């Protein structure tokens, strides 16, 4: 479906391939957003992209925003054969949002949570076709220390549209340098691996386009529990 749109727009596969993002990293360390949810007061103000064409692009945020994240995530969100980058960025007064960038800049983003020092934690790479409809969904846990709600957004017509939420789960504790779990597919379709709100069990949550189902994979025993779950063990 999405690749058909690319063809309709007259974009060649070669042109799309040249815009593929082959690597991404954060630079420009800064302490201008003193939240420290990831264990220190240092966030980043710049995103450096390397394209398949060989070009490098440096995207610099304004002073009121930072990348409050563990690492950029590469994924072909729009289906044109070229990967975009999915990031968490935070506003000085409005908190975090999930954003998609390509080599030209911001593509789209979710709304900010709405309050300073409110964060979100993407599920692994943050994206997959969760319900098998051909469109890509993005998944994150909204305020994993407070609201503890899994939110699903669908990329459609160049925008992110909210399509579902599932409460009572988390994937991060304050001060941790990584985000637990992610999105896996053990042969029966993608599932989001998270913990329950009390960190007692590891869960697999499935979204079918209309609603959610969840099952317990086992007791939570640290990051090894998540590693086994992501390996379908």
C-alpha positions, 0 to 999 in steps of 0.5 A: 500500500505505502510502496504504491503511494511512492510509485504514484508520486513518481519516486524511484526505488533508487531515490528512496534508497539514497535517502535511507538512514544507515546510522543515527546518533545523538550529539551535543550533550547538554544539561539544559533539561534537568530531569535525570530520568535516565540516570544523569542530568545529561541529554542531547541537543543534536541528531546526526544522521548518515544517509546511504548516499554518503551524506551526513545530516545534523539536526539541531533542536532549539534551546527549549527541546532535548533528545531525552532518550537512550538511542535513536531507532531506525525503521522504515515507517512509511514503507518507501524502502528508506528508513526513518529515525524514531526518537524521544524528545522533550520540551522544557515546559511540555514534557516528552513526545515520540517523533519521527525524523528523516534526512530533511527534518521532522516528519511527524510527532505525537503531542507532548505529554503536556507537563515538564518532566513527564517522559515516555519509553518506546517499546524496543525499536518502537514500531511494527505492523502490530495488527497486520493491516499493512500500516505501521504502528508505534508503541510506547509506555506513557509515563512508565513511572506514573501513568504506566499506560501502553499507547499505540499510534498508527502512521497514516497519511504522514501523521501519527493517529492514536488507535489504542491504549492499555493501562497497568504496564511499564518498561522502565524505572527511574535511573535505569540506562536502558528500556526493558522489553520491546516488540517481538514476533515468535511466529504468531504475530508481533507482541509488545513485551512489558512488565506489569505495573508492579514489576511482578511479571513479564507480559506479552501484549497483543493489539489486533486493531480493535483491542488488546489481549495480554498474557503472563510470560513468567515472573520478573527476575530482572533484565534476563527475564526480558531477554528470554522473552524477547528470544521467544524462550 
